[in-house]
């Protein structure tokens, strides 16, 4: 089972407001985004109950991505209680993302 919430400009702020949250900012046409998609899905199950995972389509949420200062995708943002505490831009590995998450859990 995959635990990923589809985000948009209406639910983004409330989703990232509390707890530890990972947001995958992506687009349908983005090949590196497709490559890391299975990694994000696995993280959503591995950290179920400890981390909320959401994905935001950069093309359908242009105003929000501009507001967040997103210039390249994929971009992974990790929030802790509403504040961005980690950021990963471009293709990444499960190990790198796990290390970012673990640093926030400890």
ZIKAWO-V258369 format. One record per pair of residues at least 12 apart in sequence whose ideal C-beta (glycine too) atoms are under 10 Angstrom apart, sorted by sequence separation. I is the first residue (numbers start at 1). J is the second residue. If there is no record, write none. Layout:
# ZIKAWO-V258369
i=I j=J
i=I j=J
This chain:
# ZIKAWO-V258369
i=24 j=36
i=41 j=53
i=56 j=68
i=58 j=70
i=75 j=87
i=76 j=88
i=77 j=89
i=88 j=100
i=24 j=37
i=40 j=53
i=75 j=88
i=76 j=89
i=86 j=99
i=87 j=100
i=7 j=21
i=26 j=40
i=40 j=54
i=41 j=55
i=56 j=70
i=58 j=72
i=59 j=73
i=74 j=88
i=75 j=89
i=76 j=90
i=86 j=100
i=24 j=39
i=40 j=55
i=58 j=73
i=69 j=84
i=74 j=89
i=75 j=90
i=85 j=100
i=86 j=101
i=5 j=21
i=7 j=23
i=24 j=40
i=57 j=73
i=58 j=74
i=68 j=84
i=73 j=89
i=74 j=90
i=76 j=92
i=7 j=24
i=23 j=40
i=24 j=41
i=56 j=73
i=58 j=75
i=70 j=87
i=72 j=89
i=73 j=90
i=74 j=91
i=86 j=103
i=4 j=22
i=5 j=23
i=7 j=25
i=22 j=40
i=37 j=55
i=69 j=87
i=71 j=89
i=72 j=90
i=74 j=92
i=85 j=103
i=86 j=104
i=24 j=43
i=55 j=74
i=56 j=75
i=68 j=87
i=70 j=89
i=78 j=97
i=85 j=104
i=4 j=24
i=24 j=44
i=76 j=96
i=22 j=43
i=56 j=77
i=76 j=97
i=22 j=44
i=33 j=55
i=78 j=100
i=53 j=76
i=54 j=77
i=78 j=101
i=33 j=57
i=76 j=100
i=80 j=104
i=22 j=47
i=33 j=58
i=54 j=79
i=76 j=101
i=78 j=103
i=79 j=104
i=80 j=105
i=78 j=104
i=20 j=47
i=30 j=57
i=51 j=78
i=52 j=79
i=30 j=58
i=22 j=51
i=23 j=52
i=24 j=53
i=25 j=54
i=26 j=55
i=27 j=56
i=28 j=57
i=29 j=58
i=30 j=59
i=20 j=50
i=21 j=51
i=22 j=52
i=23 j=53
i=24 j=54
i=25 j=55
i=26 j=56
i=27 j=57
i=28 j=58
i=29 j=59
i=19 j=50
i=20 j=51
i=21 j=52
i=22 j=53
i=23 j=54
i=24 j=55
i=25 j=56
i=26 j=57
i=27 j=58
i=28 j=59
i=19 j=51
i=20 j=52
i=21 j=53
i=22 j=54
i=23 j=55
i=24 j=56
i=25 j=57
i=26 j=58
i=27 j=59
i=28 j=60
i=4 j=37
i=19 j=52
i=20 j=53
i=21 j=54
i=22 j=55
i=23 j=56
i=24 j=57
i=25 j=58
i=26 j=59
i=27 j=60
i=43 j=76
i=18 j=52
i=40 j=74
i=2 j=38
i=4 j=40
i=16 j=52
i=25 j=61
i=40 j=76
i=4 j=41
i=15 j=52
i=37 j=74
i=39 j=76
i=2 j=40
i=3 j=41
i=15 j=53
i=16 j=54
i=27 j=65
i=36 j=74
i=2 j=41
i=4 j=43
i=5 j=44
i=15 j=54
i=25 j=64
i=35 j=74
i=1 j=41
i=2 j=42
i=3 j=43
i=4 j=44
i=16 j=56
i=25 j=65
i=32 j=72
i=33 j=73
i=34 j=74
i=36 j=76
i=3 j=44
i=4 j=45
i=15 j=56
i=32 j=73
i=33 j=74
i=2 j=44
i=3 j=45
i=12 j=54
i=30 j=72
i=32 j=74
i=33 j=75
i=1 j=44
i=2 j=45
i=3 j=46
i=11 j=54
i=25 j=68
i=30 j=73
i=31 j=74
i=1 j=45
i=3 j=47
i=12 j=56
i=29 j=73
i=30 j=74
i=3 j=48
i=11 j=56
i=23 j=68
i=25 j=70
i=2 j=48
i=3 j=49
i=7 j=53
i=8 j=54
i=27 j=73
i=1 j=48
i=5 j=52
i=7 j=54
i=9 j=56
i=25 j=72
i=26 j=73
i=27 j=74
i=3 j=51
i=4 j=52
i=5 j=53
i=6 j=54
i=7 j=55
i=8 j=56
i=25 j=73
i=26 j=74
i=46 j=94
i=3 j=52
i=4 j=53
i=5 j=54
i=6 j=55
i=7 j=56
i=8 j=57
i=12 j=61
i=24 j=73
i=25 j=74
i=26 j=75
i=3 j=53
i=4 j=54
i=5 j=55
i=6 j=56
i=7 j=57
i=24 j=74
i=25 j=75
i=26 j=76
i=47 j=97
i=51 j=101
i=2 j=53
i=3 j=54
i=4 j=55
i=5 j=56
i=6 j=57
i=9 j=60
i=10 j=61
i=13 j=64
i=24 j=75
i=25 j=76
i=43 j=94
i=47 j=98
i=50 j=101
i=8 j=60
i=9 j=61
i=12 j=64
i=23 j=75
i=24 j=76
i=25 j=77
i=36 j=88
i=39 j=91
i=40 j=92
i=42 j=94
i=46 j=98
i=7 j=60
i=8 j=61
i=9 j=62
i=23 j=76
i=24 j=77
i=39 j=92
i=51 j=104
i=6 j=60
i=7 j=61
i=9 j=63
i=10 j=64
i=22 j=76
i=23 j=77
i=36 j=90
i=39 j=93
i=40 j=94
i=43 j=97
i=47 j=101
i=50 j=104
i=51 j=105
i=9 j=64
i=12 j=67
i=22 j=77
i=23 j=78
i=36 j=91
i=39 j=94
i=42 j=97
i=43 j=98
i=46 j=101
i=47 j=102
i=50 j=105
i=8 j=64
i=9 j=65
i=12 j=68
i=21 j=77
i=22 j=78
i=23 j=79
i=35 j=91
i=36 j=92
i=38 j=94
i=39 j=95
i=42 j=98
i=7 j=64
i=21 j=78
i=22 j=79
i=35 j=92
i=36 j=93
i=39 j=96
i=40 j=97
i=9 j=67
i=20 j=78
i=21 j=79
i=32 j=90
i=33 j=91
i=36 j=94
i=39 j=97
i=43 j=101
i=47 j=105
i=20 j=79
i=21 j=80
i=32 j=91
i=39 j=98
i=19 j=79
i=20 j=80
i=21 j=81
i=31 j=91
i=32 j=92
i=16 j=77
i=18 j=79
i=19 j=80
i=20 j=81
i=21 j=82
i=23 j=84
i=36 j=97
i=16 j=78
i=17 j=79
i=18 j=80
i=19 j=81
i=16 j=79
i=18 j=81
i=19 j=82
i=21 j=84
i=15 j=79
i=16 j=80
i=17 j=81
i=18 j=82
i=21 j=85
i=22 j=86
i=24 j=88
i=25 j=89
i=16 j=81
i=17 j=82
i=20 j=85
i=16 j=82
i=17 j=83
i=22 j=88
i=16 j=83
i=14 j=82
i=16 j=84
i=13 j=82
i=24 j=97
i=22 j=97
i=22 j=100
i=22 j=101
i=20 j=101
i=22 j=104
i=21 j=104
i=20 j=104
i=20 j=105
